[in-house]
């Protein structure tokens, strides 16, 4: 039988405070860039995305993309409330 190699344990990651994800993003994506998107520009992008989605979306059980979006939004808000998570 061959010899089993034992790897040294990696140190545990520093715990994150509730709602502090900056370290997580820095670890995943490198330095976090600050960006400020104009609210009007952001809403235009969202509206364009929704229009394209409505154009290409096939209804599911007679439900539109907007219906499904609202259901998902409600479900996510419910989960956030259940776990007392502030996502603002």
N, C-alpha and C positions, 0 to 999 in steps of 0.2 A: 504494500500500500504506500501511496505517496504521502509526503509530508503536507499537512494542512497549514496554509499560511494564515496568520492572524493579523488582521489590519488594526491599526491604531484607531480608536474611536475619535470622531470629529467632535469639536466642542459644540455645545448647544448654542443656537442662535439667541441673541439678546431678545427678550420678550418685548412685544410691541404694546404700547398703551392703547386702550380702547379708542378707536377712531384715528390712530396715528399710523398712516400707511406710507408716509414719505420714505421711511427706511426700506420698506418692502419694494417700492417702485425704484429706488436708487439701486438696490441689489439686482433687480430684474432688468432695468433699462439703462443703468448708468446714471449719470448726473441728471437730476430732474430739472427741466427747463421751465421757467415761468412763462406762461403765455396768457394773453388776455384777448379773448375773442369778443368782438363787438356783438352785443345781444341781438341786434338787427340782423347781422350777417349770420349768426348762429341760427336764428329762427328761419331765415331764408334757406339755409342748408337743410334744416329739418323738413321744411315744407317740400323742397325739391325731392328729398328722399322719400317722403310719404307719397308724393305724386307718382314717382317711378314705381314704388311698391304697389300702389293701387292699380297701376297700368299692367303690371306683370303678375299680380297675385291671383291665384285661383282660389275661389271661395272654398272653405272647409265647412261642411255641414251648414251651408247657407250663411256662413259668418264671414264678414269682411276682415281685412287686415286691421282696420280700426277697432273692430269689436274684439279681436284677439289681443291687440295692443292694450286695450283697456283692462281686459281680464288679467293679463300678465302684470300690468301696473298695480292692480288691486291686490294680486297675490303677493307681489314683492313688498308692497306697503304693509300687508298683514304680517309677513315674516319679520320685517324690520320691527314692527310694533311688538310682536310676540317675544323677540329677543332683546327688546329695549335698545335698539341700535339707532344712533343718530346719524343719518346719511346726508346731512346738510353740509 
